[in-house]
Amino acid sequence: MKKLSVVLIAMIGVAIWLFATAADDMSTYSTFTDATMSGKKVKVVGQLSKDKEMYYNPAEDPNYFSFYVKDKDGDEKKVVLLAEKPRDFELSEQIVITGKMQGEEFVASDMLMKCPSKYKDEEIYIKGAQG
């Protein structure tokens, strides 16, 4: 084989690998019901339940933060984020959490928050320890 053929085959292989890994991140938004049924890692979009308990104790475990989210179907679940509590978390308008159901809890490895701002909307991306 010529060197050009080997390089071309290697580049095609890398391109296929990149598309395959990017396809995982291009999933559609699911609900907690979908997450329970699939057992796979999904993205759930919802709103923070501000009337429910939020637990974060950095002295005990800085990578454990729990809170409640209501998905687009109105189903409310406890979410455990395996990362530190984001600043101004309570001000978020919408939350996108990536993870999977474990029992009755949704264990999230990543979170994207849409927060209100005086001049423009901001999105804050939180990547968990297991990410």
C-alpha positions in Angstrom: 0.0 0.0 0.0 1.1 3.5 -0.6 1.6 5.9 2.2 -1.3 8.1 0.9 -3.7 5.1 1.1 -2.7 4.3 4.7 -3.1 8.0 5.8 -6.5 8.2 4.0 -7.7 5.0 5.7 -6.5 6.3 9.1 -8.3 9.6 8.6 -11.5 7.8 7.7 -11.3 5.7 10.8 -10.8 8.8 13.0 -13.7 10.5 11.3 -16.0 7.5 12.0 -14.8 7.5 15.6 -15.5 11.2 16.0 -19.0 10.9 14.6 -19.8 7.9 16.8 -18.7 9.7 20.0 -20.5 12.9 19.0 -23.8 11.0 18.4 -24.0 10.2 22.1 -24.1 13.9 22.9 -26.8 14.7 20.2 -29.6 12.8 22.0 -33.0 14.3 22.4 -34.4 15.3 25.7 -36.1 12.6 27.7 -38.3 12.5 30.8 -37.8 10.6 34.0 -40.2 7.9 32.8 -38.1 7.4 29.7 -34.9 7.3 31.8 -36.5 4.6 34.1 -37.5 2.5 31.1 -34.3 2.7 29.1 -31.8 2.3 32.0 -29.3 4.2 29.8 -27.7 7.7 30.1 -30.2 10.3 29.0 -30.7 14.1 29.1 -33.7 15.4 31.1 -34.9 19.0 30.9 -36.9 20.4 33.7 -37.3 23.1 36.3 -35.9 23.2 39.8 -38.5 22.4 42.6 -37.6 25.3 44.8 -40.0 24.2 47.6 -38.1 20.9 48.1 -35.0 20.2 50.0 -31.5 20.9 48.5 -28.6 19.2 50.3 -25.0 20.1 49.9 -22.3 19.6 52.6 -18.8 20.2 51.2 -17.1 19.1 54.4 -18.8 15.7 54.1 -18.6 15.2 50.3 -17.8 18.1 48.0 -19.0 16.1 45.0 -22.5 15.3 46.2 -25.4 17.7 45.7 -29.0 16.7 45.8 -32.1 18.6 44.8 -35.5 18.0 43.1 -36.4 18.6 39.4 -39.8 18.5 37.7 -39.6 17.3 34.1 -41.7 18.5 31.2 -44.4 15.8 32.0 -44.7 17.2 35.5 -42.9 14.1 37.1 -40.8 15.2 40.0 -37.7 13.2 41.1 -34.7 13.6 43.4 -31.5 14.4 41.5 -28.1 13.6 42.8 -25.4 15.6 41.0 -21.9 14.2 41.4 -20.3 17.6 41.4 -20.2 20.7 43.7 -23.2 22.9 44.0 -23.1 25.7 41.4 -23.2 29.3 42.5 -26.6 31.0 42.1 -28.2 27.6 41.6 -31.5 28.7 43.1 -31.8 31.3 40.4 -31.8 28.9 37.5 -34.9 29.0 35.2 -34.3 25.7 33.4 -32.0 22.7 34.1 -30.7 20.0 31.7 -29.3 17.1 33.6 -27.4 14.2 32.0 -27.4 10.8 33.8 -29.5 7.8 34.5 -32.0 6.5 37.0 -30.7 4.4 39.9 -33.7 3.3 41.9 -35.9 6.3 42.6 -33.1 8.8 42.1 -31.7 10.3 39.0 -27.9 10.3 39.3 -26.5 13.1 37.1 -22.9 13.4 35.9 -23.4 16.7 34.0 -25.8 19.7 34.3 -26.5 22.7 32.2 -28.3 25.6 33.8 -30.1 28.5 32.1 -30.0 31.4 34.5 -31.7 34.8 34.2 -29.4 37.8 33.8 -30.1 41.5 33.8 -28.9 42.0 30.2 -28.8 38.5 28.6 -29.4 34.9 29.2 -26.5 32.9 30.5 -25.9 29.2 30.3 -23.7 27.5 32.9 -22.3 24.0 32.2 -21.4 21.8 35.2 -19.3 18.7 34.5 -19.4 16.1 37.2 -16.5 14.0 38.7 -17.5 10.9 36.8 -18.2 12.8 33.5 
